[in-house]
Amino acid sequence: MIKDRTEREKQEDLQKWAHGWKGRQKAHRKAFKPVHEEFSSLIGSMRRDPSWRRRFGDE
């Protein structure tokens, strides 16, 4: 039978997860950098395009 975890054990697991969060976040940024750059350049070109600007109400 599965034993109920104590509050302390739950907190320890949470701390372990939180401690490893920074590394996972950095790895994610590194892996998705080309995707983020592609999106930002796409959005930048859309902002410069007058037809898109009219559509979004920037002008």
SERO-4910 file (N, C-alpha, C, O; in steps of 0.05 Angstrom, whole numbers):
BEGIN
 pado doro    nc1    nc2    nc3   cac1   cac2   cac3    cc1    cc2    cc3    oc1    oc2    oc3
  Met    A     17    -24      0      0      0      0     18     25      0     39     26     13
  Ile    A      8     45    -14     24     70    -16     20     86     10     -2     91     19
  Lys    A     43     93     21     41    108     47     36    138     41     45    149     21
  Asp    A     21    150     58     16    179     55     42    194     61     56    189     80
  Arg    A     47    213     44     72    229     48     66    250     69     45    262     70
  Thr    A     86    254     85     83    275    106     86    302     93     96    305     70
  Glu    A     78    323    107     80    350     97    109    357     92    115    372     73
  Arg    A    127    347    109    155    353    106    166    341     80    182    354     66
  Glu    A    158    317     74    167    304     50    157    319     25    172    323      5
  Lys    A    133    329     27    122    344      4    138    370      0    144    377    -22
  Gln    A    145    383     23    160    408     21    188    402      9    198    418     -6
  Glu    A    200    380     17    227    373      7    226    369    -23    243    378    -38
  Asp    A    205    355    -33    202    350    -61    199    377    -76    210    381    -97
  Leu    A    183    394    -64    178    421    -76    204    436    -78    210    449    -98
  Gln    A    220    435    -57    246    449    -56    265    438    -78    278    453    -92
  Lys    A    265    411    -81    282    399   -102    273    409   -129    290    415   -146
  Trp    A    247    409   -134    237    418   -160    244    447   -165    253    454   -186
  Ala    A    240    464   -144    246    493   -147    276    497   -151    284    515   -166
  His    A    292    481   -138    321    484   -141    330    479   -169    348    492   -180
  Gly    A    318    459   -182    326    452   -209    313    469   -231    318    465   -255
  Trp    A    296    487   -223    280    503   -242    298    521   -259    294    523   -283
  Lys    A    317    534   -247    334    553   -261    349    539   -284    350    550   -307
  Gly    A    359    515   -279    373    501   -300    355    493   -323    362    494   -346
  Arg    A    331    484   -316    311    477   -337    304    501   -353    300    499   -377
  Gln    A    301    524   -340    293    548   -354    315    556   -374    309    564   -396
  Lys    A    340    555   -365    363    562   -382    364    543   -406    368    551   -429
  Ala    A    360    517   -401    361    497   -423    338    503   -443    342    500   -467
  His    A    315    510   -433    293    516   -450    299    540   -468    295    540   -492
  Arg    A    310    561   -456    317    585   -471    337    579   -493    335    588   -515
  Lys    A    357    562   -486    378    555   -505    366    539   -528    372    544   -551
  Ala    A    348    521   -522    337    503   -542    318    519   -561    316    513   -584
  Phe    A    303    538   -549    283    552   -565    292    579   -576    277    594   -588
  Lys    A    318    586   -572    328    612   -581    322    617   -611    313    639   -617
  Pro    A    328    598   -629    323    604   -657    293    609   -663    286    626   -679
  Val    A    276    595   -648    247    599   -652    239    627   -643    224    641   -656
  His    A    249    635   -619    243    662   -609    253    683   -628    240    703   -632
  Glu    A    277    679   -639    289    699   -657    272    701   -683    267    723   -693
  Glu    A    263    678   -692    246    678   -716    220    693   -712    212    709   -729
  Phe    A    208    688   -689    183    702   -682    187    732   -680    171    747   -691
  Ser    A    208    740   -666    212    769   -662    218    783   -689    209    805   -693
  Ser    A    233    770   -707    238    782   -733    212    783   -749    208    802   -764
  Leu    A    196    763   -747    170    762   -761    152    785   -752    140    799   -768
  Ile    A    150    788   -725    134    809   -714    145    837   -722    130    855   -728
  Gly    A    171    839   -721    184    864   -729    178    872   -758    172    895   -764
  Ser    A    179    852   -776    173    858   -804    143    864   -808    136    881   -825
  Met    A    126    851   -792     97    858   -794     92    886   -785     75    900   -796
  Arg    A    106    895   -764    102    922   -754    111    943   -774     99    965   -776
  Arg    A    132    937   -790    141    956   -810    123    957   -835    123    976   -850
  Asp    A    108    936   -839     91    934   -863     66    951   -860     51    946   -841
  Pro    A     62    971   -877     39    989   -874     12    975   -874     -6    984   -859
  Ser    A      8    954   -890    -19    942   -891    -25    928   -864    -48    929   -855
  Trp    A     -5    916   -851     -9    904   -825    -14    926   -804    -31    922   -786
  Arg    A      0    948   -807     -3    970   -787    -32    980   -788    -44    986   -767
  Arg    A    -42    984   -812    -70    993   -814    -89    972   -802   -108    979   -788
  Arg    A    -83    947   -807   -101    926   -797   -101    925   -766   -122    920   -754
  Phe    A    -78    930   -754    -76    930   -725    -82    956   -712    -83    959   -687
  Gly    A    -87    977   -728    -95   1003   -718    -72   1019   -706    -76   1036   -689
  Asp    A    -47   1013   -715    -24   1029   -705    -23   1056   -718    -10   1074   -707
  Glu    A    -36   1059   -741    -35   1085   -754    -62   1098   -754    -65   1120   -765
***
